[in-house]
């Protein structure tokens, strides 16, 4: 996954979690919505948004990126779109 695609995916997933009235959009958003508990959706969206900001503003901050990727994998790594996204981030940044 290229960097722009990673940015787009992070943004789409975060929006898909916070705006439940939006169209389902991609299959990834649908999968994540179904697998994440309702009370965890804002937390996951916040992590995704924070990761997006770090990747855009400070892509050389490897320690912060690694911490956020670990948070995602620890809590949501069992969800395929999240684990694939984290792998792409680790490979690209």
N, C-alpha and C positions, 0 to 999 in steps of 0.2 A: 504494500500500500504506500503510495507517495504521500508526502507531507500534507499537501493540500487536501487530499482525500481523507487523511487522518483528521485534520481540522474539521472538515465537513461532517464526518461521522460523529465526532465528539459533540459537535453542535446539534446535530439532528437527534442524537440519543438524549441529550440533556433536555432539549425542547420537547421531545416526545414523552418524557417522563413528567415534566412540569405542566404541560398543557394537555390534559386528558381529552379536551374537546376537539383537538386537532385530528385530522384524518390519520389513520394508522401509519401511512407512509410506507416505509420499507418493512420487509419481513423482519429485519433485525430489531426494529423498534417494537414490533408486535411481540417478538420472542421475549425481549427484555421486560416489557410491560406485564406479560403473563407470568414471568418467573420471579419478579421482584415483589415483595410484600408491599402493600399500599403505604404503610408508614415508613418504609425504607426508600421509596422513590425520591423524595426531596433530598435525602442524604446522598444517594447515588448521583443525582443530577448535579448537586453541588460539587462533588468530587470531580465529575466529568468537566464541569465548567472551570474549576480551578486548574485542572490539568491543561485544558485548552489555553488558558491565560498564560501559564508557565511556558508551554511549548511555543507560543507566539512571541512572548515578551523576553523570555530568558531561556532559550533552548540549550544553552551551555550549562545550565544548573542541573547537572546529572544526579546529584544527591536528592534534590527535591522531586525530580521526575521519577526516580527509583522509589522513593517513599510513596508517592501517589499511586504508582503502578502496583506496588505491594498492597496498598490499601484496597485497590480494586480487586486484585486477585484473592486476597484474604476473604473479602466479603462476598464477592460476586464472580469469582473465577470459574465457578461451575456453569455459568451462563455463556454459551458459545460465542455470541457476538462480543461480549466483554473480554473474554480470554483472547480472542483473535485480535481485537483492538489493542490490547496490552502488548501482545507479541509484536505487532506492527510498530507501536511506539518504541519499544525497546530496540527493534532493528533499525529504526530510522533516526533515533536521537541519542 
